[in-house]
Amino acid sequence: MKYSSARFVMILGVSLALVGFAPSAQAAEKDAAKETRKETAAKNTAKKDAGSKEEKKGGDKGNAGGRAATVNGTVITMAEYETETSRYERQMEMSGQTPDEAQVTDMKKKVLDGLIGREVLRQEAAKLGVKVEDQEVNKQIDGIKKRFPSEEEFKNALTRMNLTEDGLKKQFSQDLAIKKMIDQQVAGKVVVSPEETRAFYDTHPEMFKMPEMVRASHILVKADPQASDADKAKAREKMAAVQKRIKGGEDFAAVAKEVSECPSSENGGDLDFFQKGQMVGPFEDTAFSLKTGEVSDVVETQFGYHIIKVTDKKESGTIGYDEIKDRIEQHIKQDKVNQQVSLYIDQLKSKAKIETYAK
C-alpha cells in the first residue's frame, strides 16, 4: 500500500520507500530530480563549514543569498525549494492540469511545508542515533539502476540532473534513516484488530465484487488493417499453417513461442486473466464464449489474425473475507499510520525553531 496523504508525499518526496511507499515506473528520474536539491544543500553545508556563519544565523545577507527557510539553523535553500516546486509543476502538466494562480500558490506552500517537515524528520532521526548500513543503501541504488536498460543510461540520467552516485547514496541514507525512525516511533505501534477488518469488509461490499474473468493464451500473426490484399492473404496463409499444427496436436505454448508476433510469445502466448472491456471486441467475444481448454478458429482483429486458447475461468462473485482480510488489515493500518505520521511531524515542528523566507 502507498501513503495516500498528499501532504505526506510532499514531505517525504518520491525517493522514500517508506513503509511500502514505492516509487512508480517513472520514479527513477524523479528520484534523480529530488537529488538535485540535496546536492545543492550539501554544497550549502560545505560553505557553512568553511565559515559562512551569516547564512546559518539568518541575517539579511544570507536571505539574499537564497534561503527558503531554516529549521533549527539548518538552511533549506531556494534552489532546493525551486527544484521541488518545478517537479510538482511538471507532474501537474503531465497529468493535463493547468493550475490557476491560487492553485500554484497553494502548491508552493505545500512544497515548502513538505521540505520543512522532511528536515525535522531528518534531524530527529539523527538525534535518536538511527543508523543505516552501507549494504542497505546499495540495495536501494541497485533497485534504481535496474529501472534503466544499462549502467550507461543510469549515469546519463544522473548527469542530466547534475547528480553523482555518491549524492544519490547520501540521499538514500537519509531517507532510510527516516524510514527506520517512522517504523520505530509510529508504524510499529499501530495495531489493527480483527473486529476492525471485519467491519471494513462488511461496510464496503462493493469493493470486493469479482467480475467474470477468463485466462487465455493466443498466437498472433500481424496484419495491418491498411495492408494490401496480397499482404493480408500472406498473413492468413501463415495463420492457416499455424492452425493446422495446433489441430495436429502440437503444444500450443511451444508454437506460440515459435511463431506468435505478440510480446506474450515469451510466455507461450499467455495473457493472464482479463475481464470484459479489457480486450478488443472480436477477441474478447471469442474468449468468453469458449470453454476451458477449447481453442478457437482464426479470429480477425485490428491487430491481425489470432488463435485463442482459454486456459482458465473465474465466475463473477464476491471475494471471501478470509481471502482478503490480510490486505484489508494492511489498508487500515496504512491509513492509521498516515494520520499518526502527520501528527508526529506536527509535534516535531512545534518544538523546532522554524523561519520561512520563500513567498
KOLVEX-50343 format. One record per residue (C-alpha): x, y, z; residue in three letters. Coordinates in nm, 2 decimals, always signed. Layout:
BEGIN
(atom (X, Y, Z), "ALA");
...
***
This chain:
BEGIN
(atom (+0.00, +0.00, +0.00), "MET");
(atom (+0.12, +0.35, -0.07), "LYS");
(atom (+0.08, +0.65, +0.15), "TYR");
(atom (-0.22, +0.84, +0.02), "SER");
(atom (-0.18, +1.16, +0.22), "SER");
(atom (-0.08, +1.43, -0.03), "ALA");
(atom (+0.08, +1.62, +0.25), "ARG");
(atom (+0.29, +1.33, +0.35), "PHE");
(atom (+0.40, +1.27, -0.01), "VAL");
(atom (+0.51, +1.63, -0.03), "MET");
(atom (+0.71, +1.59, +0.29), "ILE");
(atom (+0.89, +1.27, +0.21), "LEU");
(atom (+0.94, +1.30, -0.17), "GLY");
(atom (+0.94, +1.03, -0.43), "VAL");
(atom (+1.27, +0.87, -0.34), "SER");
(atom (+1.14, +0.74, +0.00), "LEU");
(atom (+1.04, +0.38, +0.01), "ALA");
(atom (+0.87, +0.45, +0.34), "LEU");
(atom (+0.66, +0.17, +0.49), "VAL");
(atom (+0.56, +0.04, +0.14), "GLY");
(atom (+0.57, +0.38, -0.02), "PHE");
(atom (+0.73, +0.26, -0.35), "ALA");
(atom (+0.82, +0.48, -0.65), "PRO");
(atom (+0.63, +0.45, -0.97), "SER");
(atom (+0.76, +0.34, -1.31), "ALA");
(atom (+0.88, +0.70, -1.36), "GLN");
(atom (+1.04, +0.73, -1.02), "ALA");
(atom (+1.40, +0.67, -1.13), "ALA");
(atom (+1.43, +1.01, -1.29), "GLU");
(atom (+1.20, +1.17, -1.03), "LYS");
(atom (+1.44, +1.04, -0.76), "ASP");
(atom (+1.72, +1.20, -0.96), "ALA");
(atom (+1.53, +1.53, -0.97), "ALA");
(atom (+1.49, +1.51, -0.59), "LYS");
(atom (+1.87, +1.46, -0.57), "GLU");
(atom (+1.94, +1.80, -0.74), "THR");
(atom (+1.81, +1.99, -0.44), "ARG");
(atom (+2.00, +1.76, -0.20), "LYS");
(atom (+2.33, +1.82, -0.38), "GLU");
(atom (+2.26, +2.19, -0.35), "THR");
(atom (+2.20, +2.15, +0.02), "ALA");
(atom (+2.53, +1.96, +0.05), "ALA");
(atom (+2.72, +2.25, -0.12), "LYS");
(atom (+2.55, +2.49, +0.11), "ASN");
(atom (+2.66, +2.28, +0.41), "THR");
(atom (+3.02, +2.29, +0.28), "ALA");
(atom (+3.00, +2.66, +0.26), "LYS");
(atom (+2.88, +2.68, +0.62), "LYS");
(atom (+3.16, +2.45, +0.73), "ASP");
(atom (+3.41, +2.68, +0.56), "ALA");
(atom (+3.29, +2.97, +0.77), "GLY");
(atom (+2.98, +3.11, +0.62), "SER");
(atom (+2.81, +3.17, +0.95), "LYS");
(atom (+2.59, +3.46, +0.84), "GLU");
(atom (+2.37, +3.23, +0.62), "GLU");
(atom (+2.31, +2.99, +0.91), "LYS");
(atom (+2.23, +3.27, +1.16), "LYS");
(atom (+1.97, +3.42, +0.93), "GLY");
(atom (+2.10, +3.76, +0.85), "GLY");
(atom (+1.96, +3.97, +0.56), "ASP");
(atom (+2.27, +3.88, +0.36), "LYS");
(atom (+2.20, +3.51, +0.40), "GLY");
(atom (+1.85, +3.56, +0.29), "ASN");
(atom (+1.96, +3.74, -0.02), "ALA");
(atom (+2.19, +3.45, -0.08), "GLY");
(atom (+1.90, +3.22, -0.13), "GLY");
(atom (+1.73, +3.08, +0.17), "ARG");
(atom (+1.37, +2.94, +0.16), "ALA");
(atom (+1.36, +2.85, +0.52), "ALA");
(atom (+1.57, +2.75, +0.82), "THR");
(atom (+1.50, +2.47, +1.07), "VAL");
(atom (+1.69, +2.49, +1.39), "ASN");
(atom (+1.96, +2.68, +1.20), "GLY");
(atom (+1.98, +2.44, +0.91), "THR");
(atom (+1.92, +2.61, +0.57), "VAL");
(atom (+1.66, +2.49, +0.32), "ILE");
(atom (+1.79, +2.68, +0.01), "THR");
(atom (+1.59, +2.85, -0.26), "MET");
(atom (+1.75, +2.61, -0.51), "ALA");
(atom (+1.60, +2.32, -0.32), "GLU");
(atom (+1.26, +2.48, -0.30), "TYR");
(atom (+1.26, +2.59, -0.66), "GLU");
(atom (+1.37, +2.24, -0.78), "THR");
(atom (+1.09, +2.07, -0.58), "GLU");
(atom (+0.84, +2.33, -0.70), "THR");
(atom (+0.93, +2.27, -1.06), "SER");
(atom (+0.90, +1.90, -1.02), "ARG");
(atom (+0.54, +1.93, -0.90), "TYR");
(atom (+0.46, +2.17, -1.17), "GLU");
(atom (+0.58, +1.92, -1.43), "ARG");
(atom (+0.37, +1.65, -1.27), "GLN");
(atom (+0.07, +1.87, -1.29), "MET");
(atom (+0.14, +1.94, -1.66), "GLU");
(atom (+0.19, +1.57, -1.73), "MET");
(atom (-0.15, +1.49, -1.58), "SER");
(atom (-0.31, +1.76, -1.80), "GLY");
(atom (-0.37, +2.01, -1.53), "GLN");
(atom (-0.34, +2.39, -1.59), "THR");
(atom (-0.33, +2.53, -1.24), "PRO");
(atom (-0.46, +2.88, -1.17), "ASP");
(atom (-0.27, +3.13, -0.96), "GLU");
(atom (-0.44, +3.02, -0.64), "ALA");
(atom (-0.36, +2.66, -0.70), "GLN");
(atom (+0.01, +2.74, -0.77), "VAL");
(atom (+0.03, +2.94, -0.45), "THR");
(atom (-0.12, +2.66, -0.26), "ASP");
(atom (+0.12, +2.41, -0.42), "MET");
(atom (+0.42, +2.62, -0.33), "LYS");
(atom (+0.31, +2.65, +0.03), "LYS");
(atom (+0.27, +2.27, +0.05), "LYS");
(atom (+0.62, +2.22, -0.11), "VAL");
(atom (+0.78, +2.44, +0.15), "LEU");
(atom (+0.58, +2.28, +0.43), "ASP");
(atom (+0.69, +1.95, +0.30), "GLY");
(atom (+1.06, +2.04, +0.29), "LEU");
(atom (+1.04, +2.17, +0.64), "ILE");
(atom (+0.86, +1.86, +0.75), "GLY");
(atom (+1.12, +1.63, +0.60), "ARG");
(atom (+1.40, +1.83, +0.76), "GLU");
(atom (+1.25, +1.80, +1.11), "VAL");
(atom (+1.23, +1.42, +1.04), "LEU");
(atom (+1.59, +1.41, +0.93), "ARG");
(atom (+1.71, +1.60, +1.24), "GLN");
(atom (+1.50, +1.38, +1.47), "GLU");
(atom (+1.64, +1.06, +1.32), "ALA");
(atom (+2.00, +1.20, +1.37), "ALA");
(atom (+1.91, +1.29, +1.73), "LYS");
(atom (+1.78, +0.94, +1.80), "LEU");
(atom (+2.10, +0.79, +1.65), "GLY");
(atom (+1.93, +0.59, +1.38), "VAL");
(atom (+2.19, +0.41, +1.18), "LYS");
(atom (+2.19, +0.29, +0.82), "VAL");
(atom (+2.43, +0.03, +0.69), "GLU");
(atom (+2.61, +0.07, +0.35), "ASP");
(atom (+2.45, -0.25, +0.22), "GLN");
(atom (+2.10, -0.11, +0.28), "GLU");
(atom (+2.18, +0.20, +0.07), "VAL");
(atom (+2.35, -0.01, -0.20), "ASN");
(atom (+2.04, -0.22, -0.23), "LYS");
(atom (+1.83, +0.09, -0.29), "GLN");
(atom (+2.07, +0.22, -0.55), "ILE");
(atom (+2.07, -0.12, -0.73), "ASP");
(atom (+1.69, -0.11, -0.74), "GLY");
(atom (+1.71, +0.23, -0.92), "ILE");
(atom (+1.97, +0.10, -1.16), "LYS");
(atom (+1.75, -0.19, -1.26), "LYS");
(atom (+1.49, +0.05, -1.40), "ARG");
(atom (+1.74, +0.16, -1.66), "PHE");
(atom (+1.84, -0.05, -1.97), "PRO");
(atom (+2.21, -0.01, -1.89), "SER");
(atom (+2.46, +0.13, -1.64), "GLU");
(atom (+2.54, +0.40, -1.90), "GLU");
(atom (+2.18, +0.52, -1.92), "GLU");
(atom (+2.17, +0.53, -1.54), "PHE");
(atom (+2.48, +0.75, -1.54), "LYS");
(atom (+2.34, +0.97, -1.82), "ASN");
(atom (+2.03, +1.03, -1.62), "ALA");
(atom (+2.23, +1.14, -1.32), "LEU");
(atom (+2.44, +1.37, -1.55), "THR");
(atom (+2.12, +1.53, -1.69), "ARG");
(atom (+2.01, +1.60, -1.34), "MET");
(atom (+2.35, +1.73, -1.24), "ASN");
(atom (+2.40, +1.45, -0.98), "LEU");
(atom (+2.65, +1.19, -0.87), "THR");
(atom (+2.60, +0.84, -0.75), "GLU");
(atom (+2.76, +0.94, -0.42), "ASP");
(atom (+2.50, +1.22, -0.38), "GLY");
(atom (+2.23, +0.96, -0.45), "LEU");
(atom (+2.37, +0.73, -0.19), "LYS");
(atom (+2.37, +1.02, +0.07), "LYS");
(atom (+2.00, +1.09, -0.01), "GLN");
(atom (+1.90, +0.72, +0.03), "PHE");
(atom (+2.10, +0.70, +0.36), "SER");
(atom (+1.89, +0.99, +0.50), "GLN");
(atom (+1.57, +0.85, +0.36), "ASP");
(atom (+1.63, +0.51, +0.51), "LEU");
(atom (+1.71, +0.66, +0.84), "ALA");
(atom (+1.37, +0.84, +0.84), "ILE");
(atom (+1.20, +0.52, +0.74), "LYS");
(atom (+1.35, +0.33, +1.03), "LYS");
(atom (+1.26, +0.61, +1.27), "MET");
(atom (+0.90, +0.61, +1.14), "ILE");
(atom (+0.88, +0.23, +1.18), "ASP");
(atom (+1.01, +0.26, +1.54), "GLN");
(atom (+0.82, +0.57, +1.66), "GLN");
(atom (+0.49, +0.54, +1.46), "VAL");
(atom (+0.42, +0.24, +1.24), "ALA");
(atom (+0.54, -0.02, +1.48), "GLY");
(atom (+0.30, +0.10, +1.74), "LYS");
(atom (-0.01, +0.09, +1.52), "VAL");
(atom (-0.24, -0.20, +1.57), "VAL");
(atom (-0.55, -0.32, +1.37), "VAL");
(atom (-0.80, -0.55, +1.54), "SER");
(atom (-0.98, -0.84, +1.37), "PRO");
(atom (-1.31, -0.65, +1.45), "GLU");
(atom (-1.19, -0.35, +1.25), "GLU");
(atom (-1.10, -0.56, +0.94), "THR");
(atom (-1.44, -0.74, +0.96), "ARG");
(atom (-1.63, -0.42, +1.00), "ALA");
(atom (-1.45, -0.27, +0.69), "PHE");
(atom (-1.53, -0.58, +0.49), "TYR");
(atom (-1.90, -0.57, +0.59), "ASP");
(atom (-1.95, -0.20, +0.53), "THR");
(atom (-1.77, -0.19, +0.18), "HIS");
(atom (-1.92, -0.48, -0.01), "PRO");
(atom (-1.88, -0.30, -0.34), "GLU");
(atom (-1.50, -0.32, -0.31), "MET");
(atom (-1.50, -0.70, -0.30), "PHE");
(atom (-1.71, -0.78, -0.61), "LYS");
(atom (-1.53, -1.00, -0.86), "MET");
(atom (-1.63, -0.98, -1.23), "PRO");
(atom (-1.63, -1.28, -1.46), "GLU");
(atom (-1.27, -1.34, -1.58), "MET");
(atom (-1.10, -1.55, -1.84), "VAL");
(atom (-0.74, -1.66, -1.87), "ARG");
(atom (-0.63, -1.71, -2.23), "ALA");
(atom (-0.33, -1.76, -2.45), "SER");
(atom (-0.31, -1.66, -2.81), "HIS");
(atom (-0.10, -1.68, -3.12), "ILE");
(atom (-0.09, -1.37, -3.33), "LEU");
(atom (+0.01, -1.31, -3.70), "VAL");
(atom (+0.01, -0.94, -3.75), "LYS");
(atom (-0.18, -0.78, -4.04), "ALA");
(atom (-0.22, -0.40, -4.07), "ASP");
(atom (-0.59, -0.30, -4.15), "PRO");
(atom (-0.45, -0.08, -4.43), "GLN");
(atom (-0.23, -0.36, -4.57), "ALA");
(atom (-0.28, -0.47, -4.93), "SER");
(atom (-0.50, -0.77, -5.02), "ASP");
(atom (-0.18, -0.96, -5.11), "ALA");
(atom (-0.02, -0.89, -4.77), "ASP");
(atom (-0.33, -0.99, -4.59), "LYS");
(atom (-0.35, -1.31, -4.79), "ALA");
(atom (+0.01, -1.40, -4.68), "LYS");
(atom (-0.08, -1.34, -4.32), "ALA");
(atom (-0.39, -1.56, -4.35), "ARG");
(atom (-0.19, -1.83, -4.52), "GLU");
(atom (+0.07, -1.82, -4.24), "LYS");
(atom (-0.21, -1.85, -3.98), "MET");
(atom (-0.37, -2.14, -4.16), "ALA");
(atom (-0.04, -2.33, -4.13), "ALA");
(atom (-0.03, -2.25, -3.76), "VAL");
(atom (-0.38, -2.36, -3.71), "GLN");
(atom (-0.30, -2.69, -3.88), "LYS");
(atom (-0.02, -2.75, -3.64), "ARG");
(atom (-0.24, -2.69, -3.34), "ILE");
(atom (-0.51, -2.91, -3.47), "LYS");
(atom (-0.25, -3.17, -3.53), "GLY");
(atom (-0.18, -3.19, -3.16), "GLY");
(atom (+0.13, -2.97, -3.12), "GLU");
(atom (+0.17, -2.79, -2.79), "ASP");
(atom (+0.00, -2.45, -2.80), "PHE");
(atom (+0.26, -2.27, -2.58), "ALA");
(atom (+0.55, -2.41, -2.78), "ALA");
(atom (+0.40, -2.30, -3.11), "VAL");
(atom (+0.32, -1.95, -2.97), "ALA");
(atom (+0.68, -1.91, -2.86), "LYS");
(atom (+0.80, -2.00, -3.21), "GLU");
(atom (+0.57, -1.81, -3.43), "VAL");
(atom (+0.35, -1.56, -3.24), "SER");
(atom (+0.42, -1.19, -3.32), "GLU");
(atom (+0.29, -1.07, -2.98), "CYS");
(atom (+0.52, -0.99, -2.69), "PRO");
(atom (+0.32, -1.26, -2.50), "SER");
(atom (+0.50, -1.52, -2.71), "SER");
(atom (+0.78, -1.52, -2.45), "GLU");
(atom (+0.52, -1.67, -2.21), "ASN");
(atom (+0.38, -1.91, -2.45), "GLY");
(atom (+0.11, -1.67, -2.55), "GLY");
(atom (-0.03, -1.64, -2.20), "ASP");
(atom (-0.23, -1.31, -2.14), "LEU");
(atom (-0.32, -1.40, -1.78), "ASP");
(atom (-0.67, -1.32, -1.65), "PHE");
(atom (-0.88, -1.04, -1.80), "PHE");
(atom (-1.23, -0.92, -1.77), "GLN");
(atom (-1.48, -0.78, -2.02), "LYS");
(atom (-1.38, -0.44, -2.15), "GLY");
(atom (-1.01, -0.51, -2.15), "GLN");
(atom (-0.96, -0.66, -2.49), "MET");
(atom (-1.08, -0.56, -2.84), "VAL");
(atom (-1.43, -0.68, -2.92), "GLY");
(atom (-1.38, -0.98, -3.15), "PRO");
(atom (-1.10, -1.12, -2.94), "PHE");
(atom (-1.30, -1.07, -2.61), "GLU");
(atom (-1.62, -1.21, -2.75), "ASP");
(atom (-1.45, -1.53, -2.87), "THR");
(atom (-1.25, -1.58, -2.55), "ALA");
(atom (-1.56, -1.55, -2.32), "PHE");
(atom (-1.76, -1.79, -2.55), "SER");
(atom (-1.50, -2.07, -2.52), "LEU");
(atom (-1.49, -2.34, -2.26), "LYS");
(atom (-1.17, -2.40, -2.06), "THR");
(atom (-0.93, -2.59, -2.27), "GLY");
(atom (-1.10, -2.50, -2.60), "GLU");
(atom (-0.91, -2.35, -2.90), "VAL");
(atom (-1.08, -2.10, -3.13), "SER");
(atom (-1.09, -2.08, -3.51), "ASP");
(atom (-0.89, -1.79, -3.66), "VAL");
(atom (-1.02, -1.46, -3.52), "VAL");
(atom (-0.95, -1.13, -3.71), "GLU");
(atom (-0.90, -0.80, -3.52), "THR");
(atom (-0.73, -0.47, -3.60), "GLN");
(atom (-0.40, -0.63, -3.50), "PHE");
(atom (-0.42, -0.92, -3.73), "GLY");
(atom (-0.51, -1.29, -3.70), "TYR");
(atom (-0.54, -1.48, -3.37), "HIS");
(atom (-0.59, -1.83, -3.25), "ILE");
(atom (-0.71, -1.83, -2.89), "ILE");
(atom (-0.70, -2.09, -2.62), "LYS");
(atom (-0.89, -2.05, -2.29), "VAL");
(atom (-0.69, -2.20, -2.01), "THR");
(atom (-0.90, -2.10, -1.70), "ASP");
(atom (-1.21, -1.91, -1.60), "LYS");
(atom (-1.34, -1.74, -1.29), "LYS");
(atom (-1.71, -1.68, -1.24), "GLU");
(atom (-1.83, -1.35, -1.11), "SER");
(atom (-1.89, -1.33, -0.73), "GLY");
(atom (-1.76, -1.18, -0.41), "THR");
(atom (-1.41, -1.23, -0.27), "ILE");
(atom (-1.44, -1.41, +0.06), "GLY");
(atom (-1.34, -1.24, +0.39), "TYR");
(atom (-1.07, -1.50, +0.47), "ASP");
(atom (-0.91, -1.45, +0.13), "GLU");
(atom (-0.89, -1.07, +0.16), "ILE");
(atom (-0.86, -1.00, +0.53), "LYS");
(atom (-0.48, -0.96, +0.53), "ASP");
(atom (-0.50, -0.69, +0.26), "ARG");
(atom (-0.78, -0.51, +0.44), "ILE");
(atom (-0.56, -0.51, +0.76), "GLU");
(atom (-0.27, -0.36, +0.56), "GLN");
(atom (-0.51, -0.09, +0.41), "HIS");
(atom (-0.65, +0.01, +0.75), "ILE");
(atom (-0.30, +0.01, +0.91), "LYS");
(atom (-0.17, +0.23, +0.63), "GLN");
(atom (-0.45, +0.49, +0.69), "ASP");
(atom (-0.37, +0.49, +1.06), "LYS");
(atom (+0.00, +0.53, +1.00), "VAL");
(atom (-0.07, +0.82, +0.77), "ASN");
(atom (-0.27, +1.00, +1.04), "GLN");
(atom (-0.01, +0.93, +1.31), "GLN");
(atom (+0.29, +1.04, +1.09), "VAL");
(atom (+0.11, +1.37, +1.02), "SER");
(atom (+0.07, +1.43, +1.40), "LEU");
(atom (+0.42, +1.32, +1.47), "TYR");
(atom (+0.56, +1.58, +1.22), "ILE");
(atom (+0.34, +1.85, +1.37), "ASP");
(atom (+0.48, +1.77, +1.71), "GLN");
(atom (+0.84, +1.79, +1.59), "LEU");
(atom (+0.76, +2.12, +1.42), "LYS");
(atom (+0.61, +2.26, +1.74), "SER");
(atom (+0.95, +2.20, +1.91), "LYS");
(atom (+1.16, +2.34, +1.63), "ALA");
(atom (+1.28, +2.69, +1.55), "LYS");
(atom (+1.15, +2.75, +1.20), "ILE");
(atom (+1.19, +3.06, +1.00), "GLU");
(atom (+1.05, +3.09, +0.64), "THR");
(atom (+1.15, +3.33, +0.37), "TYR");
(atom (+1.01, +3.20, +0.04), "ALA");
(atom (+0.69, +3.36, -0.08), "LYS");
***
